């Protein structure tokens, strides 16, 4: 379950709540529980962040952190993720913990 269309990203940014951490910046929105029973993830990384292999590493790590922690998240949440200022220092465990903290689970 991913955000793919630009109007979905805009809706989350407009209607959602922003949470900032050391490694991640999240926009979190909630939709009607009847729509689907799984959380959705969208990732945005600009060229300003770094080279292609660095951007791809960020996306891979965020997807894996989200995948392993999605059972703890609300079923109707939509998460839009940006890299934080210290992402290059992050491990997968750091991302998993920060994702849960920013989502309000921990």
C-alpha positions in Angstrom: 0.0 0.0 0.0 1.8 3.1 -1.3 1.0 6.7 -2.2 1.5 7.0 -5.9 -0.4 10.0 -7.2 0.5 13.6 -6.6 -3.0 14.5 -5.4 -2.6 11.9 -2.6 0.7 13.4 -1.5 -0.8 16.9 -1.6 -3.8 15.8 0.5 -1.6 14.3 3.2 0.5 17.4 3.3 -2.5 19.7 3.5 -4.7 17.8 5.9 -2.0 15.9 7.9 0.0 16.6 11.0 3.7 17.2 10.7 6.2 15.4 13.0 9.9 16.0 12.9 12.7 13.9 14.2 16.4 13.5 13.9 16.3 11.1 11.0 12.8 11.5 9.5 10.1 14.1 8.8 6.6 12.8 8.6 3.2 14.1 7.5 0.5 11.9 9.0 -3.1 11.8 7.9 -6.0 9.5 8.7 -8.7 8.4 6.3 -12.1 6.6 6.7 -11.6 3.1 8.2 -13.9 1.7 5.6 -11.5 2.5 2.7 -8.8 0.0 3.5 -7.4 -2.0 6.4 -3.7 -1.3 5.9 -1.6 1.8 6.5 -0.2 3.6 3.4 3.3 5.0 2.9 4.7 7.7 0.6 8.3 8.7 0.3 9.8 11.9 -1.1 13.5 12.4 -1.6 14.8 15.3 -3.7 18.1 15.5 -5.6 19.2 18.0 -3.0 19.4 15.1 -0.5 22.3 13.3 -2.3 23.3 11.1 -5.1 21.0 8.4 -6.5 22.5 5.6 -4.4 22.0 7.6 -1.2 18.4 8.4 -2.1 17.7 4.8 -3.0 19.3 3.7 0.3 17.0 6.1 2.2 13.9 4.7 0.4 14.9 1.1 1.0 15.5 1.6 4.7 12.3 3.6 5.2 10.2 0.9 3.4 11.8 -1.8 5.5 11.2 0.1 8.7 7.6 0.7 7.8 7.0 -2.9 6.7 8.4 -4.3 10.0 6.4 -1.9 12.1 3.1 -1.5 10.2 1.3 -4.0 12.4 1.7 -1.5 15.3 0.3 1.5 13.3 -3.3 2.5 12.9 -5.0 0.7 10.0 -6.3 4.0 8.5 -3.1 6.1 8.6 -1.3 7.6 5.7 2.4 8.5 6.2 4.4 10.7 3.9 8.1 10.5 4.7 11.0 12.9 4.0 14.7 12.5 5.1 15.8 14.4 8.3 19.0 16.3 8.7 21.0 13.4 10.2 19.7 10.5 8.1 23.2 9.3 7.1 23.9 8.3 10.7 20.8 6.2 11.0 20.6 2.4 11.3 17.4 0.4 10.5 16.7 0.1 14.3 17.0 3.8 14.7 14.5 4.4 11.8 12.0 1.8 13.3 12.1 3.4 16.7 11.8 7.0 15.3 8.9 6.0 13.1 7.0 4.7 16.0 7.8 7.7 18.2 6.8 10.2 15.5 3.6 8.2 14.9 2.7 8.4 18.6 2.8 4.7 19.2 5.7 4.8 21.7 
